[in-house]
Amino acid sequence: MTFAVVTCSGISNTGKLTTQAGMLLMQRKPGRFLCMNCKQSAESLKMDAGNAERLIVLDGCSDCCATKKLTAAGLVPDVHIIATELGIEKKGMGEVQYDEIERVVRAIMDAE
């Protein structure tokens, strides 16, 4: 089964965290996860994510930027994870912590 992971990819720590978690999944499970960010055009997301068996969206916070972009592309995620709802504090331009990346990766693996 292949999973398309669409990340927030914002400039805050929680946005950067979503991208790093997606990249880590691609490294750990090559060929199983495809990671893309919501900065892509809606058309590009639809084309890239369209062949995945499951669609996972990783938003950094309650602004849900990645979800909004998917909606614009006419896509509905199978799994929606918000980093701040996992107990990760949004700290502006703060550094991402490794344990936070692992927390998001675990949430994705549990949803798998």
VMD Tcl script that draws the C-alpha trace (Angstrom):
set ca {
  {0.00 0.00 0.00}
  {1.31 3.45 -0.86}
  {0.69 6.55 1.19}
  {0.81 10.15 0.00}
  {1.75 12.50 2.83}
  {0.99 16.17 2.28}
  {2.77 18.43 4.74}
  {2.14 21.97 5.90}
  {5.74 23.01 5.28}
  {5.28 26.42 6.89}
  {8.13 28.46 8.36}
  {7.18 27.93 12.01}
  {8.67 25.07 14.00}
  {5.49 23.02 13.61}
  {5.40 23.62 9.85}
  {9.04 22.60 9.44}
  {8.34 19.62 11.67}
  {5.72 18.24 9.28}
  {8.16 18.28 6.37}
  {10.90 16.63 8.42}
  {8.50 13.91 9.59}
  {7.42 13.23 5.99}
  {11.03 13.01 4.81}
  {11.92 10.66 7.65}
  {9.06 8.35 6.67}
  {10.32 8.24 3.08}
  {13.78 7.29 4.36}
  {12.51 4.62 6.75}
  {10.00 3.08 4.36}
  {11.21 3.74 0.81}
  {8.53 3.28 -1.82}
  {5.73 3.17 0.74}
  {5.49 6.91 1.45}
  {5.47 9.80 -0.99}
  {5.93 13.17 0.69}
  {4.84 16.44 -0.87}
  {4.17 19.87 0.56}
  {1.21 22.17 0.32}
  {3.29 24.80 -1.46}
  {2.74 22.79 -4.64}
  {-0.12 23.91 -6.83}
  {-3.50 22.26 -6.27}
  {-3.22 20.72 -9.75}
  {0.22 19.28 -8.98}
  {-0.97 17.84 -5.66}
  {-3.94 16.22 -7.33}
  {-1.70 14.65 -9.96}
  {1.00 13.49 -7.48}
  {-1.33 12.24 -4.73}
  {-3.99 10.80 -7.02}
  {-2.41 7.35 -7.35}
  {-1.81 6.78 -3.63}
  {-4.00 4.27 -1.85}
  {-4.24 6.47 1.25}
  {-3.84 10.21 1.67}
  {-2.41 11.59 4.91}
  {-2.32 15.30 5.67}
  {0.09 16.72 8.25}
  {-0.82 20.19 9.45}
  {1.48 22.03 11.81}
  {-1.28 23.88 13.65}
  {-4.98 24.64 13.64}
  {-4.59 26.95 10.61}
  {-4.66 23.69 8.58}
  {-2.88 25.11 5.53}
  {-2.23 21.68 4.00}
  {-5.86 20.67 4.43}
  {-7.02 23.88 2.73}
  {-4.76 23.19 -0.26}
  {-6.06 19.61 -0.53}
  {-9.64 20.89 -0.45}
  {-8.78 23.28 -3.27}
  {-7.47 20.27 -5.21}
  {-10.72 18.40 -4.60}
  {-8.99 15.80 -2.40}
  {-10.13 14.49 0.98}
  {-7.51 12.99 3.31}
  {-7.97 9.55 4.83}
  {-5.94 10.63 7.86}
  {-5.54 14.15 9.28}
  {-2.86 14.85 11.89}
  {-2.20 18.23 13.47}
  {1.16 18.57 15.24}
  {-0.10 20.94 17.94}
  {-2.83 18.43 18.83}
  {-0.06 15.92 19.58}
  {1.15 18.22 22.36}
  {3.80 20.00 20.30}
  {4.00 23.70 21.06}
  {4.12 26.16 18.19}
  {7.15 28.40 18.88}
  {7.37 30.65 15.87}
  {10.76 30.22 14.30}
  {11.95 27.86 17.07}
  {14.05 24.82 16.31}
  {12.40 21.48 15.67}
  {13.23 18.82 18.26}
  {13.97 15.23 17.24}
  {11.49 13.82 19.78}
  {8.76 15.97 18.17}
  {9.55 14.52 14.75}
  {9.33 11.04 16.23}
  {5.98 11.86 17.86}
  {4.52 12.85 14.49}
  {6.04 9.82 12.74}
  {4.54 7.54 15.40}
  {1.12 9.14 14.92}
  {1.34 8.45 11.18}
  {2.49 4.86 11.74}
  {-0.37 4.32 14.21}
  {-2.85 5.64 11.64}
  {-1.42 3.37 8.96}
}
mol new
graphics top color blue
foreach p $ca { graphics top sphere $p radius 0.5 }
foreach p [lrange $ca 0 end-1] q [lrange $ca 1 end] { graphics top cylinder $p $q radius 0.2 }
display resetview
